[in-house]
């Protein structure tokens, strides 16, 4: 009987160096530039293709190792009795905290709890706040509900110090989102600080004020912009509390953070790590003890889609894992059907269970700061800290968070990044699966509750600024899909494009699949056949699909035949190269390829399809 082989060890393999790796990469690139393996973020940060381990790093203090983050579940049903049922089911099903989403708040989506004491009492009927976390999602008009929640628990005889209640008062974030305020900052800061002083006197331990970066992320901003705005908001609150007479350390402890987690897992993890480092730097500058900040997460609104909504589950799972590894203390998942209406019990259960699986089966919370020492994460965290701090200083030099909002500085900076992000999505450099890639135009949307959203009105306006929009990146493509649905409802058929294939399947399949995805992302149904099948497709637009093996004469003949058969516009998939002039002469008007502006091309295609023949 043969003896078992000895187990392999690291000593059995030759030592590998970065130079060895570069030789292999250079061979694979075949003379191509190594720079193309690098990527850059919207903040201009460089992400290298390879990092060595970081040395002499310090673990970022946050959630203790082995301690699960709090699984938060939204309570947003406008019917108080139904909201109570949902909340109790969520807690029984594994949630360890509740987010009370009041109407007109940043993430209410047209729903949310009524802002009155009777509705609040019904929502929390039978729910013991001790042992769970409660977080409020307020708006400027509903800010007074912070006191109502405090009064409710006092009237129930519950010791305020026994409740983990995050009041989430955030006047700067509310101003940024709404673009209006009934008070200026000086007056508002005084009343804001007074409210928190009374809550402290009542025995609540807070934290009370939230520095919320969601308004920046929702508007299309970058990671450093989100960090800088949250930090500037926190510093403004710190000053307001100190001015009101609160001890600086108590003021520091009264503030927590809420950031957005999205499907860019590396930047999300680095962003959460950077937030704690930045806030600790503020403590050092203020000469106080830098306790670990409370940093909570909400999954990103802007990454959610109405089409292929089940894809939102995958994006949110990545976001949760990234925020958890970044040390988030609590995570709220927007259910995958939130873009379609009020989520039902199934969507809420999925939002809850994706966190429980990552905690209990993947054990993501077992290690304190698991990214510590990783060359990539350490480099990204440091770059984000430096860039966000520079942007924070710019805000400070302009007078602080509130004045810069009044002057539009923050909004202009975010708008520049938003435009670049939207252009990247239009050109396929950013992918939203199911929207600008791999669409299913015949999908059946998932169910939501039969509750209509309601319009909300803001408070009286005495101070105004350009509001930060709350958008989803998928919206321009969804508008085209909606147009396709309306045409289908009116005529019984969707708008179509004919994909004319040339050669054998091996020659045209890749480009045919590309063209199909390209057009169907805008709701234009692809009909595939040879050039001779064009008339039967009954459409005014066609696209030639073939590999580079097709001869110039064959391509030109096909284009000319389709044009003679009545095509109003002919597309060609592939790079223009030397064939451009010949194809244009044969009737090709538009060339599409990787990196083409799909939105502009698709909108133009609808205009062509709607033209009348003369």
RAHU-V838312 format. One record per residue. N is the residue number from 1. RES is the residue in three letters. OMEGA is omega in whole degrees, -180 to 180 (NA if undefined). Layout:
# RAHU-V838312
N;RES;OMEGA / N;RES;OMEGA
This chain:
# RAHU-V838312
1;UNK;-178 / 2;UNK;178 / 3;UNK;177 / 4;UNK;179 / 5;UNK;178 / 6;UNK;180 / 7;UNK;179 / 8;UNK;175 / 9;UNK;-179 / 10;UNK;-179 / 11;UNK;-179 / 12;UNK;-178 / 13;UNK;178 / 14;UNK;178 / 15;UNK;180 / 16;UNK;179 / 17;UNK;177 / 18;UNK;178 / 19;UNK;177 / 20;UNK;-180 / 21;UNK;-179 / 22;UNK;177 / 23;UNK;179 / 24;UNK;180 / 25;UNK;180 / 26;UNK;178 / 27;UNK;-180 / 28;UNK;-179 / 29;UNK;178 / 30;UNK;178 / 31;UNK;178 / 32;UNK;-177 / 33;UNK;176 / 34;UNK;-178 / 35;UNK;-177 / 36;UNK;176 / 37;UNK;177 / 38;UNK;175 / 39;UNK;-180 / 40;UNK;-180 / 41;UNK;179 / 42;UNK;173 / 43;UNK;-178 / 44;UNK;179 / 45;UNK;180 / 46;UNK;174 / 47;UNK;-178 / 48;UNK;178 / 49;UNK;-178 / 50;UNK;177 / 51;UNK;170 / 52;UNK;-180 / 53;UNK;177 / 54;UNK;-178 / 55;UNK;175 / 56;UNK;178 / 57;UNK;178 / 58;UNK;177 / 59;UNK;180 / 60;UNK;-177 / 61;UNK;179 / 62;UNK;178 / 63;UNK;-179 / 64;UNK;177 / 65;UNK;-178 / 66;UNK;179 / 67;UNK;-180 / 68;UNK;170 / 69;UNK;-180 / 70;UNK;178 / 71;UNK;-176 / 72;UNK;176 / 73;UNK;-178 / 74;UNK;172 / 75;UNK;-170 / 76;UNK;179 / 77;UNK;-177 / 78;UNK;176 / 79;UNK;-175 / 80;UNK;-180 / 81;UNK;178 / 82;UNK;178 / 83;UNK;178 / 84;UNK;178 / 85;UNK;180 / 86;UNK;-177 / 87;UNK;-179 / 88;UNK;176 / 89;UNK;-180 / 90;UNK;180 / 91;UNK;177 / 92;UNK;-177 / 93;UNK;174 / 94;UNK;176 / 95;UNK;179 / 96;UNK;177 / 97;UNK;-180 / 98;UNK;173 / 99;UNK;178 / 100;UNK;-176 / 101;UNK;-180 / 102;UNK;-178 / 103;UNK;177 / 104;UNK;176 / 105;UNK;-172 / 106;UNK;-175 / 107;UNK;-178 / 108;UNK;177 / 109;UNK;-180 / 110;UNK;179 / 111;UNK;177 / 112;UNK;-175 / 113;UNK;174 / 114;UNK;-177 / 115;UNK;173 / 116;UNK;-172 / 117;UNK;-179 / 118;UNK;179 / 119;UNK;180 / 120;UNK;180 / 121;UNK;-180 / 122;UNK;-180 / 123;UNK;-176 / 124;UNK;179 / 125;UNK;178 / 126;UNK;180 / 127;UNK;179 / 128;UNK;-177 / 129;UNK;180 / 130;UNK;-179 / 131;UNK;175 / 132;UNK;175 / 133;UNK;174 / 134;UNK;179 / 135;UNK;-179 / 136;UNK;174 / 137;UNK;-171 / 138;UNK;172 / 139;UNK;177 / 140;UNK;180 / 141;UNK;-176 / 142;UNK;-177 / 143;UNK;-179 / 144;UNK;-180 / 145;UNK;175 / 146;UNK;178 / 147;UNK;-180 / 148;UNK;178 / 149;UNK;180 / 150;UNK;-180 / 151;UNK;-180 / 152;UNK;-177 / 153;UNK;175 / 154;UNK;179 / 155;UNK;177 / 156;UNK;177 / 157;UNK;-179 / 158;UNK;180 / 159;UNK;-178 / 160;UNK;-178 / 161;UNK;180 / 162;UNK;-176 / 163;UNK;174 / 164;UNK;-173 / 165;UNK;179 / 166;UNK;-169 / 167;UNK;171 / 168;UNK;177 / 169;UNK;-169 / 170;UNK;-177 / 171;UNK;-179 / 172;UNK;177 / 173;UNK;177 / 174;UNK;178 / 175;UNK;-180 / 176;UNK;-177 / 177;UNK;-175 / 178;UNK;-177 / 179;UNK;180 / 180;UNK;178 / 181;UNK;178 / 182;UNK;-178 / 183;UNK;171 / 184;UNK;-173 / 185;UNK;-177 / 186;UNK;179 / 187;UNK;-178 / 188;UNK;-179 / 189;UNK;-180 / 190;UNK;180 / 191;UNK;178 / 192;UNK;179 / 193;UNK;178 / 194;UNK;177 / 195;UNK;-178 / 196;UNK;176 / 197;UNK;178 / 198;UNK;178 / 199;UNK;176 / 200;UNK;179 / 201;UNK;179 / 202;UNK;177 / 203;UNK;177 / 204;UNK;-175 / 205;UNK;175 / 206;UNK;5 / 207;UNK;-169 / 208;UNK;-178 / 209;UNK;178 / 210;UNK;171 / 211;UNK;-165 / 212;UNK;178 / 213;UNK;-175 / 214;UNK;-177 / 215;UNK;177 / 216;UNK;180 / 217;UNK;-180 / 218;UNK;-178 / 219;UNK;178 / 220;UNK;-177 / 221;UNK;-178 / 222;UNK;180 / 223;UNK;-180 / 224;UNK;177 / 225;UNK;178 / 226;UNK;179 / 227;UNK;-177 / 228;UNK;180 / 229;UNK;178 / 230;UNK;-179 / 231;UNK;179 / 232;UNK;177 / 233;UNK;-179 / 234;UNK;180 / 235;UNK;176 / 236;UNK;178 / 237;UNK;179 / 238;UNK;180 / 239;UNK;-180 / 240;UNK;180 / 241;UNK;-179 / 242;UNK;180 / 243;UNK;-179 / 244;UNK;179 / 245;UNK;179 / 246;UNK;176 / 247;UNK;-173 / 248;UNK;179 / 249;UNK;178 / 250;UNK;178 / 251;UNK;178 / 252;UNK;-178 / 253;UNK;-177 / 254;UNK;-173 / 255;UNK;172 / 256;UNK;-172 / 257;UNK;173 / 258;UNK;180 / 259;UNK;179 / 260;UNK;174 / 261;UNK;178 / 262;UNK;-170 / 263;UNK;170 / 264;UNK;-168 / 265;UNK;-177 / 266;UNK;179 / 267;UNK;179 / 268;UNK;179 / 269;UNK;180 / 270;UNK;-179 / 271;UNK;179 / 272;UNK;176 / 273;UNK;-178 / 274;UNK;-178 / 275;UNK;-179 / 276;UNK;179 / 277;UNK;-180 / 278;UNK;-180 / 279;UNK;176 / 280;UNK;178 / 281;UNK;176 / 282;UNK;179 / 283;UNK;179 / 284;UNK;180 / 285;UNK;-179 / 286;UNK;179 / 287;UNK;179 / 288;UNK;-178 / 289;UNK;-178 / 290;UNK;175 / 291;UNK;178 / 292;UNK;180 / 293;UNK;168 / 294;UNK;-179 / 295;UNK;-179 / 296;UNK;-175 / 297;UNK;167 / 298;UNK;180 / 299;UNK;-166 / 300;UNK;173 / 301;UNK;-172 / 302;UNK;-180 / 303;UNK;-177 / 304;UNK;-179 / 305;UNK;172 / 306;UNK;178 / 307;UNK;-177 / 308;UNK;-175 / 309;UNK;179 / 310;UNK;174 / 311;UNK;177 / 312;UNK;179 / 313;UNK;180 / 314;UNK;180 / 315;UNK;-179 / 316;UNK;178 / 317;UNK;177 / 318;UNK;-179 / 319;UNK;179 / 320;UNK;-180 / 321;UNK;-178 / 322;UNK;179 / 323;UNK;179 / 324;UNK;178 / 325;UNK;177 / 326;UNK;175 / 327;UNK;180 / 328;UNK;180 / 329;UNK;-180 / 330;UNK;-178 / 331;UNK;174 / 332;UNK;179 / 333;UNK;171 / 334;UNK;-178 / 335;UNK;-172 / 336;UNK;179 / 337;UNK;-176 / 338;UNK;-180 / 339;UNK;-175 / 340;UNK;-177 / 341;UNK;-179 / 342;UNK;-175 / 343;UNK;179 / 344;UNK;-175 / 345;UNK;-179 / 346;UNK;-179 / 347;UNK;178 / 348;UNK;180 / 349;UNK;177 / 350;UNK;180 / 351;UNK;180 / 352;UNK;-172 / 353;UNK;178 / 354;UNK;176 / 355;UNK;-178 / 356;UNK;178 / 357;UNK;-180 / 358;UNK;179 / 359;UNK;-169 / 360;UNK;180 / 361;UNK;179 / 362;UNK;175 / 363;UNK;-176 / 364;UNK;-177 / 365;UNK;-173 / 366;UNK;-171 / 367;UNK;173 / 368;UNK;176 / 369;UNK;-178 / 370;UNK;179 / 371;UNK;-178 / 372;UNK;179 / 373;UNK;176 / 374;UNK;-177 / 375;UNK;-179 / 376;UNK;-178 / 377;UNK;180 / 378;UNK;180 / 379;UNK;179 / 380;UNK;180 / 381;UNK;-179 / 382;UNK;179 / 383;UNK;178 / 384;UNK;178 / 385;UNK;-178 / 386;UNK;-178 / 387;UNK;179 / 388;UNK;179 / 389;UNK;178 / 390;UNK;179 / 391;UNK;175 / 392;UNK;178 / 393;UNK;177 / 394;UNK;178 / 395;UNK;180 / 396;UNK;-179 / 397;UNK;178 / 398;UNK;175 / 399;UNK;-180 / 400;UNK;-171 / 401;UNK;-176 / 402;UNK;179 / 403;UNK;180 / 404;UNK;174 / 405;UNK;179 / 406;UNK;-179 / 407;UNK;177 / 408;UNK;-178 / 409;UNK;-180 / 410;UNK;-177 / 411;UNK;180 / 412;UNK;179 / 413;UNK;179 / 414;UNK;-178 / 415;UNK;179 / 416;UNK;179 / 417;UNK;180 / 418;UNK;180 / 419;UNK;179 / 420;UNK;-180 / 421;UNK;180 / 422;UNK;178 / 423;UNK;178 / 424;UNK;178 / 425;UNK;180 / 426;UNK;-178 / 427;UNK;176 / 428;UNK;177 / 429;UNK;167 / 430;UNK;-174 / 431;UNK;167 / 432;UNK;-176 / 433;UNK;-178 / 434;UNK;-180 / 435;UNK;178 / 436;UNK;174 / 437;UNK;177 / 438;UNK;180 / 439;UNK;174 / 440;UNK;-174 / 441;UNK;179 / 442;UNK;-176 / 443;UNK;172 / 444;UNK;-176 / 445;UNK;178 / 446;UNK;-176 / 447;UNK;170 / 448;UNK;180 / 449;UNK;-179 / 450;UNK;178 / 451;UNK;-177 / 452;UNK;174 / 453;UNK;-179 / 454;UNK;176 / 455;UNK;179 / 456;UNK;178 / 457;UNK;-178 / 458;UNK;178 / 459;UNK;178 / 460;UNK;-172 / 461;UNK;170 / 462;UNK;177 / 463;UNK;-178 / 464;UNK;177 / 465;UNK;176 / 466;UNK;-178 / 467;UNK;174 / 468;UNK;-177 / 469;UNK;173 / 470;UNK;-172 / 471;UNK;170 / 472;UNK;-176 / 473;UNK;-177 / 474;UNK;-169 / 475;UNK;-180 / 476;UNK;177 / 477;UNK;179 / 478;UNK;177 / 479;UNK;177 / 480;UNK;177 / 481;UNK;177 / 482;UNK;178 / 483;UNK;178 / 484;UNK;179 / 485;UNK;180 / 486;UNK;177 / 487;UNK;177 / 488;UNK;-180 / 489;UNK;-177 / 490;UNK;-172 / 491;UNK;-177 / 492;UNK;-180 / 493;UNK;176 / 494;UNK;170 / 495;UNK;-173 / 496;UNK;169 / 497;UNK;178 / 498;UNK;177 / 499;UNK;-177 / 500;UNK;-177 / 501;UNK;179 / 502;UNK;177 / 503;UNK;179 / 504;UNK;179 / 505;UNK;179 / 506;UNK;-179 / 507;UNK;-170 / 508;UNK;-171 / 509;UNK;-178 / 510;UNK;-178 / 511;UNK;176 / 512;UNK;178 / 513;UNK;178 / 514;UNK;-178 / 515;UNK;179 / 516;UNK;178 / 517;UNK;-178 / 518;UNK;-176 / 519;UNK;-177 / 520;UNK;172 / 521;UNK;176 / 522;UNK;177 / 523;UNK;178 / 524;UNK;-173 / 525;UNK;-180 / 526;UNK;173 / 527;UNK;-171 / 528;UNK;177 / 529;UNK;176 / 530;UNK;-179 / 531;UNK;-179 / 532;UNK;-179 / 533;UNK;-171 / 534;UNK;-175 / 535;UNK;-177 / 536;UNK;-179 / 537;UNK;177 / 538;UNK;176 / 539;UNK;-176 / 540;UNK;-177 / 541;UNK;-179 / 542;UNK;-180 / 543;UNK;177 / 544;UNK;-178 / 545;UNK;178 / 546;UNK;176 / 547;UNK;179 / 548;UNK;-179 / 549;UNK;-178 / 550;UNK;-179 / 551;UNK;178 / 552;UNK;-179 / 553;UNK;-179 / 554;UNK;180 / 555;UNK;-179 / 556;UNK;179 / 557;UNK;-180 / 558;UNK;180 / 559;UNK;-179 / 560;UNK;-180 / 561;UNK;180 / 562;UNK;179 / 563;UNK;179 / 564;UNK;-179 / 565;UNK;173 / 566;UNK;-180 / 567;UNK;179 / 568;UNK;-178 / 569;UNK;-179 / 570;UNK;178 / 571;UNK;175 / 572;UNK;179 / 573;UNK;179 / 574;UNK;-179 / 575;UNK;-176 / 576;UNK;178 / 577;UNK;-175 / 578;UNK;-176 / 579;UNK;-173 / 580;UNK;-177 / 581;UNK;-179 / 582;UNK;-179 / 583;UNK;177 / 584;UNK;179 / 585;UNK;-179 / 586;UNK;176 / 587;UNK;179 / 588;UNK;-179 / 589;UNK;-174 / 590;UNK;177 / 591;UNK;179 / 592;UNK;-178 / 593;UNK;173 / 594;UNK;-180 / 595;UNK;176 / 596;UNK;177 / 597;UNK;-175 / 598;UNK;-178 / 599;UNK;180 / 600;UNK;-179 / 601;UNK;-178 / 602;UNK;177 / 603;UNK;177 / 604;UNK;179 / 605;UNK;177 / 606;UNK;178 / 607;UNK;180 / 608;UNK;-179 / 609;UNK;-177 / 610;UNK;177 / 611;UNK;178 / 612;UNK;176 / 613;UNK;-180 / 614;UNK;NA
